[in-house]
Amino acid sequence: MSPGQQIAHGATEHELSELRMLIEERTGICFDASRARFFNLRVEQHLREKHFERGTDLLRAMRKSNLEYEALLERLLTQETSFFRYPGVYEAFEKRVLPELHVKKFWTNPRTLRIWSAGCSTGEEPYSIAMTVSDSGSFADSWNAEILATDVGRLSLKHAHQGVYTGRSLNNVSEKQLATHFSAVPGGQQVKQRLRNMITFTQMNLASAVYVGRMDLIFCMNVLIYFSEERRRALVSRFYETLEPGGYLFLGHSESISKMPVKFQAIVLNDCILYRKPTAEEAQESVLVQEGRA
Ligand SMILES: C[S@@+](CC[C@H](N)C(=O)[O-])C[C@H]1O[C@@H](n2cnc3c(N)ncnc32)[C@H](O)[C@@H]1O
């Protein structure tokens, strides 16, 4: 196909490539050959609905106005999610991670647990985290849990903030959780205020290094898969720096950090892998062991 040939509604191959680069440069989201069809169809739909005749018109508008840029970005985001998406992860969180942090932080004052849900989509993930903390006996009353939930998509954050859900997304919520943490409202089930108070929703682009303070836990599930290898590495290193020693990183099932330049301990539990940042003493011991072996 020649570079000037139009393949989407009014967009040439060259313009599509410019659009891809613009999105990747600003967000890290990479549309490689396996996602080209999805990308082209969404751009085509966008051009049609926004009445742009040619790809260059859209590019010009996006470079001039952030609103135009975000309008296309929203169309390109994959925001599939659900409550307790990987039940094994939440089981490991409840049975292994929370008790460990309980012991580690028992004497700290104030007893605060800081959790970041990075790429939270429409909110099911941070609400699942909040429910797990709230339902775990040892944490529920004596701890102050602060959950920061961020996403680049404004529309999904608006949904997350309202906290109203229906249908398949609630499949893994038990009857008991539904009765305890939700109220029936027109349009579905709304998360009760008590859980909503635990979460701060904020728009944040993971491709820009924004300081969020130290975190005990970071959930970044099914986000890295959309990034290039280079961006993935940069983000995982940032997560490592952000975590408290002894803190955990939770990734999606198909995401691995085995070849990354950071020294997480990989802990295999049930059907999931948890990544733990070693404490200073543990890191020192492992260096000594390695040196001893050399
Ligand atoms: C497939 S969803 C995952 C939602 C949830 N973490 C889960 O596993 O169910 C991926 C989310 O990552 C967000 N995302 C993609 N690129 C991002 C970026 N550069 N900064 C922040 N969020 C991003 C998308 O908007 C989307 O909501």
PDBQT file of the ligand as one rigid body, heavy atoms in Angstrom, charges set to zero:
ROOT
HETATM    1  C1  LIG A 301      -7.803  -2.934  30.426  1.00  0.00    +0.000 C 
HETATM    2  S1  LIG A 301      -7.972  -1.594  31.525  1.00  0.00    +0.000 S 
HETATM    3  C2  LIG A 301      -7.492  -2.349  33.057  1.00  0.00    +0.000 C 
HETATM    4  C3  LIG A 301      -8.390  -1.960  34.196  1.00  0.00    +0.000 C 
HETATM    5  C4  LIG A 301      -8.060  -2.645  35.519  1.00  0.00    +0.000 C 
HETATM    6  N1  LIG A 301      -6.740  -2.317  35.953  1.00  0.00    +0.000 N 
HETATM    7  C5  LIG A 301      -8.226  -4.143  35.408  1.00  0.00    +0.000 C 
HETATM    8  O1  LIG A 301      -7.259  -4.879  35.323  1.00  0.00    +0.000 OA
HETATM    9  O2  LIG A 301      -9.362  -4.605  35.383  1.00  0.00    +0.000 OA
HETATM   10  C6  LIG A 301      -6.550  -0.585  31.133  1.00  0.00    +0.000 C 
HETATM   11  C7  LIG A 301      -6.665   0.836  31.688  1.00  0.00    +0.000 C 
HETATM   12  O3  LIG A 301      -5.398   1.490  31.552  1.00  0.00    +0.000 OA
HETATM   13  C8  LIG A 301      -5.643   2.846  31.237  1.00  0.00    +0.000 C 
HETATM   14  N2  LIG A 301      -4.453   3.433  30.633  1.00  0.00    +0.000 N 
HETATM   15  C9  LIG A 301      -3.878   3.140  29.447  1.00  0.00    +0.000 A 
HETATM   16  N3  LIG A 301      -2.819   3.922  29.231  1.00  0.00    +0.000 NA
HETATM   17  C10 LIG A 301      -2.699   4.727  30.302  1.00  0.00    +0.000 A 
HETATM   18  C11 LIG A 301      -1.790   5.757  30.662  1.00  0.00    +0.000 A 
HETATM   19  N4  LIG A 301      -0.793   6.147  29.868  1.00  0.00    +0.000 N 
HETATM   20  N5  LIG A 301      -1.963   6.374  31.853  1.00  0.00    +0.000 NA
HETATM   21  C12 LIG A 301      -2.969   6.012  32.672  1.00  0.00    +0.000 A 
HETATM   22  N6  LIG A 301      -3.875   5.048  32.386  1.00  0.00    +0.000 NA
HETATM   23  C13 LIG A 301      -3.736   4.414  31.213  1.00  0.00    +0.000 A 
HETATM   24  C14 LIG A 301      -6.831   2.770  30.277  1.00  0.00    +0.000 C 
HETATM   25  O4  LIG A 301      -7.525   4.000  30.197  1.00  0.00    +0.000 OA
HETATM   26  C15 LIG A 301      -7.670   1.660  30.914  1.00  0.00    +0.000 C 
HETATM   27  O5  LIG A 301      -8.640   2.173  31.778  1.00  0.00    +0.000 OA
ENDROOT
TORSDOF 0
